[in-house]
């Protein structure tokens, strides 16, 4: 059986991960796995999972749990959500905003199919609030942030996106108080490959290089095994 960490690997990433960690991941893989060439596909979670099942992809970085039959999940890192606000908003700069505050804010969501949309709604559900949804919807996180900067609502962004998106918008930022809402990102692959150890090594390398560059936390208690 060939080693998937030699030759080529077809790696998928969701749109709210790829722009912010891909340069770090590719540089890390080039350094740590010089015999591996990554071919990258950016797409929404369900299409990436379909690509895994039909053999178009070897592995993908998605938000967990993916809950897809025949797919093994390896947690890599966790990160907090940050609240993006219009410029000058009273909550901008705050560091202990309760999630319940979302009840009074027009929440701008990504389009259907983006896992970040579902995660934002889940944050509201867990906080016990019914939110006012903004009329505006965005197809990308970058567009959502620009809409927020233009006063069209508020949105949740992953911590890994803050450095890039805050630098190119006028949006204000606020941090949630404990327990801070967030997400877990992991590597998924077909369970039938029989290459568990290789993919665990790949997940470990990705985790190490991302944590070294991004304000995220390495997961060491993987639900499907240790990293």
N, C-alpha and C positions, 0 to 999 in steps of 0.2 A: 504494500500500500504506500503510495507516494505521500511525502510530508507536505501538508498545505502551506507550510512556512518557508518553502523553497519554490522558486518559479514565480507564478502569478497567483494573486488572490483577488477575487471580485468582492469588494467591500462596500456595503451600503451604509448610508448615514441619513438620519432624518434632518429636515431643513433647519430645525432649531438647535442642532448640534454641529452640523458640517461647517458653517462659516466661522465658528468660534474655536474649534479644536482641531480642525483638519490640518492646518499647517504644522501644528505641533505633532500630531499623530504621524503625518507623513515623514517629517524630519526624524522623529524617533525611530520609526520602522527602518528608514534608510540606514541609520546608525547602528541599530541593534540587530537588524535582520537584513544584512546587505545583499543576500541572495534572493530576497523577496521583492517583487514588484507589485504594487497595489494599483488596481483599476477601480476607480471610485464611481459610485452611483448615488446621487442624492434624490430622495423621494419620500413620500409619506409612509408611515409605518405599515399599513395594510398592503401596500404595493411592494414594499421591501420583503415582507413576510411571504407574499406570493412568489416573489423572485427566489427566495430560499427554497420554497417547496418545489418549484418547477426546475430548479438547478441553474437558474440564471445568475444567482449570487452564491457566494461561499459563506459569507458571514455579514452581519450588519450591526451597527450601533443604534439602539433604539431605547426609548424610555420603558422601564419595567414596572409592572409585569406585562409581558407581551401576550401571555395567555393564548398561545397558538399551538395546536396539536402537532406533535412531531418536531417541535423546535426546543432546543435546550438553551437556557438562559444562564449567563454568567454575569453577576453584578460587577460593575467596575468602579463607579464613583457616585456620590450623592452631592447635590448642590441645592442651595436655597433659592427661592423665588424672591425677587425684588419688585417693589411697586413703582411703576413709571407713571409720573403725574405731569399735568401741564405746567409750564413755567410759572413760578410764583405761587403755586398751590400751597395752602397752609400746612399740609403734611410733608412737603418736600424737606428733606434733610432729617426727618425724624428717624429714630432707630428702634422704636418699640411700638410700632403701629399694630393694634390688634386686627386680626383677620376680619373680625366683625365690622370694622370700619368700611368694608367693601359694600355694605348694605346702603350706604349713602352716596356711592360713587357710580357713575356710568361706566360700566366695564366693557372695554373694547376687546373682542375676541378674534382669533384667527378663523379662517374658513373651516367648514366641516372637513373632517379627515385629518386635521392636525391634532396630534396628541396633546399639544400644549393647550388647546381649546378645552379638551375634556379635563385636563389637570386643573385649569383655572376654575372651572365649574365645580370640580371636586373640592377645591379649597373652600369655596363658598358654602358648599353643602356641609362640610365638616365643621364650619364655623357657625352653622345654623342660620345662615342668612339667605334671603331671596334678593338677588341683585337686580339692579336696573341695567339691562343690556343696552349699550350704545347702538345707535342705528348703523354706525360705520362698522364694516368688517374688512379684514386685511388678509391677503394671500401670503404675506411673509411677515416675519417679526420686524424686519427693517421698516416696512411700510407702516406697521402698527405703531412703532415708536414715533415715526414722523407725524402720524395722525394725532398721537398723544401730545406731541410738542406743539401741534396746531390747535390744541384745546378741544379735541373731539372726544375725549374720554380718558380713562386710565387703563393700564394693562399690566399683566404680570410678565416679567422676563426672567429667564434663568441667570444666575450670578455670572456664569461664564460669558454671557453676552454683554454684560454691563460695560466693560472697557471699550468694546468696539462701538456699541450703539450710543452710549452716552457721549462719546467723542464727536459724533456726527449729528447730534440733535440738541435741542434746547430743553429737552424734557427734564423734569426734576425727578429725584429718586428718593424712596423711603424704604426702610427695612422693617420687616415684621418682628414683633416680639415673640417670645417662646410660647408654645412650640412653633418654630418657624416652618412654614410650608415650603415644600421643595419637591424634588424629583430624584429618581435613581436611574442612571444610565448604565446599560450593560451591553454585552456582546451576545448575539443570538446566532445559532447555526442549526443545520439539520441534525437531529438526534441520530439518524441512521448512518452518519459518516464514519463512526468508529474512530474519530480523531480527537477525542475529548482532551487529551493531554496537550496536544498542539494548540488547540483553541484556548485552553486555559493559559498557556504560556503567552499567546497573543494578547489575551485580555489583561494579563499581568503587566506586560510591556506597555500597552496603551495606557493603563491606569497610572503607571509610574511616570510616564512622560507628561500626561495631562496634569496630574497633581503638582508636578514641578513647575508648571507654568500658569495654572489657573486656580482661583480660590474655591476649589472643590475638595471633597473628602473621599479618600480611598475607602472602598468597602472591603473589609477583611473577613466578614462573616458571611460569605456568599451563600445564598439560599441553596445553590446546587453544588456547593463545595468551596474549599478555601482558594483564595487567590494567592 
